[in-house]
């Protein structure tokens, strides 16, 4: 544990499946991990309950806290997108003894970490020709589909949250048009997240299964019927080529991911690069390294040449979002210390 003079911060990455909490102390200019624990989000009624469990038995007195939560943060509150949690900064501040507490969109938290990620935690799948201090885009398919971007301002990058993953899904070919027609009666509004996320992969799989063109092997049916999350089963079989229907679902997912990443790159003019975060991209790296992925990304008609110059990189560090939240909280502590000195 850091010395008493070393400020301790509490950081969290709150997702639909899991919540990761950690305590850090800034020692010699670096955030040093003191404690870390993973919780199954749906086993708790609130984020406060998770924090209480984490703090129990630990002699920690954080000076500030920051939490990345999947959902839009409005006036210090966020209704988690894939959890029945309404998270409020003021409630958390009260339960943590009045310390400064900051809620961030989970992709904004991830974006805060992007400029400081070491080369060993990023895999380049398309080198491109990045512009110095160019805008950076972040696309993260995990439980849902998160999006954010960073703009250069005042000598550093500023992270901006987005809910672009909930924009209308736009099919890029006839197969995707059939997928949209299949999903529309089931969901009404079909967003990119419905097809480009961990929750979207089973939707694509169901489309292929129900269309009748690809049979479901009995062994695969048995694994999927065993319960639990079907996505890992589909992804594993698709990567190993043990099932044609799983490989087709995975290939379609990858094509949709490339297309939506290209859309975001156009909308924010991400001439500094596009970063893929979330749990899925590191697992399917072999499918992202192939030239077809970058070709689909840049297939935007008259702007194809522009997108071909944009680097594409995969964030391989599994908890970059947690690191980004910690960086944000520590920055808040430094600002408070500086204000006290003034």
Secondary structure by P-SEA (a helix, b strand, c coil): cccccbbbbbbbbbcccbbbbbccccccccccccbbbbccccccccaaaaaaaaaccccccccbbbbbccccccccccccccccccccaaaaaaaacccbbbbccaaaaaaaacccccccccccccccccccccbbbbbbbccbbbbbcccccccbbbbbbbcccccbbbbccaaaaaaaaaaccccccccccccccccaaaaaaaaaaaaccccccaaaaaaaaccccaaaaaaaaaaacccaaaaaaaaaaaaaaaaaaaaaaaaaccccbbbbbcccccccccccccaaaaaaaaccccaaaaaaabbbbbbccccaaaaaaaaaaaaaaaaaaaaaac
